[in-house]
Amino acid sequence: MYALFSYCAYLMISIALTVWVARTLSKNGLVFLTECFGHDQTLAASTNHLLVVGFYLVNLGWILLTLRFGAPPETPIAAIQFLSSKVGIVVVALGLMHFFNMNAIAKFGRKVGHWFREEQWAAKAGPVDA
């Protein structure tokens, strides 16, 4: 009884938390990506969508894989402990994914932003005579 309730609660809480984090990061990350990509809205939106898909795949996979670990709870206290440790692991995984993504975007964004600025400077300088 407690095991079924705990597994269902774990899945509902973890999936809802993953969706909320992904939407929050997507909404606020789009502004950051747009700036990184020289205000290219199409490139920023496409990259943002790809990051969200990857985020969902990794986190939902993690949630499903960790479902089988741990002894099924047999008491109400064990159910609370089971649920808190399972959701806690998901929260840590979401945080790690967030910092990994931010690090990758920051590195990639600086590089792409530099390319865009070089193109803008070249356009302002005019044609190069050979």
Contacts in CASP RR format, 6 or more apart in sequence:
PFRMAT RR
TARGET T0000
AUTHOR 0000-0000-0000
METHOD contacts of the structure
MODEL  1
MYALFSYCAYLMISIALTVWVARTLSKNGLVFLTECFGHDQTLAASTNHL
LVVGFYLVNLGWILLTLRFGAPPETPIAAIQFLSSKVGIVVVALGLMHFF
NMNAIAKFGRKVGHWFREEQWAAKAGPVDA
2 72 0 8 1.000
2 73 0 8 1.000
2 74 0 8 1.000
2 75 0 8 1.000
2 76 0 8 1.000
2 78 0 8 1.000
2 79 0 8 1.000
3 72 0 8 1.000
3 73 0 8 1.000
3 74 0 8 1.000
3 79 0 8 1.000
5 79 0 8 1.000
6 72 0 8 1.000
6 73 0 8 1.000
6 79 0 8 1.000
6 82 0 8 1.000
6 83 0 8 1.000
6 86 0 8 1.000
7 67 0 8 1.000
7 72 0 8 1.000
9 83 0 8 1.000
10 63 0 8 1.000
10 67 0 8 1.000
10 82 0 8 1.000
10 83 0 8 1.000
10 86 0 8 1.000
10 87 0 8 1.000
11 63 0 8 1.000
11 67 0 8 1.000
13 83 0 8 1.000
13 87 0 8 1.000
13 90 0 8 1.000
14 63 0 8 1.000
14 86 0 8 1.000
14 87 0 8 1.000
14 90 0 8 1.000
15 60 0 8 1.000
15 63 0 8 1.000
17 87 0 8 1.000
17 90 0 8 1.000
17 91 0 8 1.000
17 94 0 8 1.000
18 55 0 8 1.000
18 56 0 8 1.000
18 59 0 8 1.000
18 60 0 8 1.000
18 63 0 8 1.000
18 90 0 8 1.000
18 94 0 8 1.000
21 55 0 8 1.000
21 94 0 8 1.000
21 98 0 8 1.000
22 52 0 8 1.000
22 55 0 8 1.000
22 56 0 8 1.000
22 59 0 8 1.000
25 51 0 8 1.000
25 52 0 8 1.000
25 55 0 8 1.000
25 98 0 8 1.000
25 101 0 8 1.000
26 48 0 8 1.000
26 49 0 8 1.000
26 51 0 8 1.000
26 52 0 8 1.000
29 48 0 8 1.000
30 44 0 8 1.000
30 45 0 8 1.000
30 48 0 8 1.000
32 105 0 8 1.000
33 43 0 8 1.000
33 44 0 8 1.000
33 47 0 8 1.000
33 48 0 8 1.000
33 105 0 8 1.000
33 109 0 8 1.000
34 40 0 8 1.000
34 41 0 8 1.000
34 44 0 8 1.000
36 44 0 8 1.000
36 105 0 8 1.000
36 108 0 8 1.000
36 109 0 8 1.000
36 110 0 8 1.000
36 112 0 8 1.000
36 113 0 8 1.000
37 43 0 8 1.000
37 44 0 8 1.000
37 47 0 8 1.000
37 109 0 8 1.000
37 112 0 8 1.000
37 113 0 8 1.000
37 116 0 8 1.000
38 112 0 8 1.000
38 113 0 8 1.000
38 116 0 8 1.000
38 117 0 8 1.000
40 116 0 8 1.000
51 101 0 8 1.000
51 105 0 8 1.000
55 97 0 8 1.000
55 101 0 8 1.000
58 97 0 8 1.000
59 90 0 8 1.000
59 93 0 8 1.000
59 94 0 8 1.000
59 97 0 8 1.000
62 90 0 8 1.000
62 93 0 8 1.000
63 90 0 8 1.000
66 86 0 8 1.000
66 89 0 8 1.000
66 90 0 8 1.000
70 82 0 8 1.000
71 82 0 8 1.000
72 82 0 8 1.000
73 79 0 8 1.000
73 81 0 8 1.000
73 82 0 8 1.000
122 128 0 8 1.000
END
